[in-house]
């Protein structure tokens, strides 16, 4: 008799230990890689209301929530502030080299440390353009002439 480790229990104990070890290693590998993505939008002057892909984010400077900034790509960004022209931008964000195929697999899965990827976009808002009275009247006259060329709209049934 071998005490606690009877001849029949030793293979079962080794099998249990080996299974726990392998599962632990798999868990470490799956939790190892992590890329912390962050997108910050800054406006000059500060305080502009920021909209990203038709989602109101808040007043600049503001961090875009992680559920909206998962991957790089094209983002429709709008900045609004009283006393300034509204700025609409179609911004393309390209990932750094370590987040491109095939390196992204290593950075996100196999790399044992966290990687911080921070992108900051800075936009300047312009004061409203002043239009002279003559230019405004000229534009109105052009629109009137264009509308007269189109003719009358048909009456609805």
N, C-alpha and C positions, 0 to 999 in steps of 0.2 A: 504494500500500500504506500502511495506517495503523498499521503496527507490530503491537503486541499486539491492538489493537482493529480487526481487519479488518471490512470492511463487513458480513459475514455474522454475525460474532460479537456485534456491538453490541446488536441486539434481544434476543438470548439472554441477554446479561449484564444488561440492564435488566429483563427478565422474571424472572430469578433473584433480582435485588436486590429487586424489587417483591414477589415471593412471600415472601421472607424477612422483609421489613418487615411485610407484612400478617399473617403467622403470628406474628411477635413481638408485634404489637399485640393480637392475639387472646389470646395467652398472658398478657400483662400484664392485660388486662381480666378474664380468668377467674381469675387469682390475686389480683386486687386486693382484693376485698371479703372480709372475714373477721370473724365474730363469735365471740369467745372467751367461751363460756358457762361459768359456774361456780356451783355450788350448795353452800353450806356449812351444815351442821347443827350447832348448838351446844346443849348441854344444861346445865341448872343443877340439880344439881351436875355438873361435867364427868365424863366417863368412861363415860357410858351407852352400851350397845351399840345401834347404829343399824341398822335394817333398812328398806330402801326397795324397795317393790314386790316383797317376798319375796326380796330379795338382801341378805345381810349386808354392810354397808359397813365397819364398824369402830367404834372408840370415839370418842365426841364430845369435842371438836370435830373434825369430819371433812368432807372434800370428797367430794361424790358424783362417781363417775367419769363422764367425758364420755359414755360409751356408754349410761349410764342417764339422763343429763340432756341430751337432745338438743333437746327442745322443751318449751315450757311446757304445762301441763295439770294433771291430777289425779294426785297421788302418794299412795300408802298408806305412811305412815311409822310405825314402831314404835320406841320407846325403852325399853330394859330396863336396870335397875341393881339390884343386891342392896340390900335395905333400903328400896326405893322402889316405889311402884305402877307397873306397866307402863302406858305411855302410848301409845295408838293414835290416830293422827290421819289424817284424809283431807284432805290439803292441796291447795288449788287454787292454781296459780301462773299469773298473767296476765303476758303479755309487755309490755314497755314500748312506747310508741307507735311507735318506730322499728323494731320487729320485728313490726308488724302490717301486713296487706295495705293498700295497695300499697307502703308504705314499705320493707317487708322486702327487696324486690328490690334497691332502691338500697343498703340497708345491707349486704346480704350479697354482692352481685355488683359493683355499680358504684362504691361508696365505696372510694377508694384506700387507706384506712387501716384498721387493726384496731380493732374496737369491743369493749370489755370489758363484759360483762354479768354482774354478780355479785349473786346473791341469797343472803341469809343468813337462816336460820330459827332462832329461839331458843325453846326449850321448857323449862319448869320442871317437874321431877318432884316429886311429892308423897310424903311419907312414908306408910307403910301405915296404913290406917284400922284403929283398934282397935274390935272389936265386943264389946259386953258379953256376959257369959254368958247373961243373960236374953234378949237379942235373938237370940242364936244358937239357943237352945232354942225360942223362938217361931217362928223361921224353919223349924227342923227339924219342928216340929209341923204347920206349914202345908203343908210338902211331903208329910208322911206322910198328912195328910187328903186332899190332892189325888190322891196315888197310890191311896188306897183308893177314891176315887170312880171312878177309871178301871177298877178291877176287875183280875182276873188277866189276865196276858198269855197268849195262846194258845200251846199247846205246839207246837213245830216238828214237821213231819211226819217 
